[in-house]
């Protein structure tokens, strides 16, 4: 499995960005996809995740009400709509795909998000 993320960039506080992450290769039905981020000097942290059918989503408290995760299984793609961005949202955003039954846990290369104040 390979992941390729896109959509990062520079935005002013209060603005919006939409990240996309496309999976290729053998992804396996039933996988869970998610987004994590890492700010300079900090550890990587969970942002959001979504199950295969899209009816279960989870968010970090810091992004609830501002970020929305979704997926399109026909395109093997997960999205992260980020609204009302804050400078503390700045970091490298990584997408992840996992399927515990198949032993899959793959990370994408990351995309930079910078929010200016």
Helices and strands as residue ranges (DSSP letters): E 2-6, E 9-12, E 17-24, E 32-38, E 45-50, E 57-59, E 67-72, G 73-75, E 77-82, G 87-89, E 91-99, G 100-102, E 104-107, E 111-116
